[in-house]
């Protein structure tokens, strides 16, 4: 779950940036609630934007490999 502010959101003005911030906070809350209900569910909150998939694929691949090693 990427939770960092994306600079593109600021280009949408204060309302757009606030909307996406609220969305990320709600998603984090819901992921945490799901993880509390289901011990087999794991979520990692990282201070990155959703562009991490494109900008830092190696780092993301390492996180996914660690997850598979630890939980599968």
Secondary structure, DSSP 8 states (H G I E B T S, - for coil): -B-S--HHHHTTHHHHHHHHHHHHHHHHHHHHHHHHH-TT-----BSS-TTHHHH-HHHHHHHHHHHHHHH-
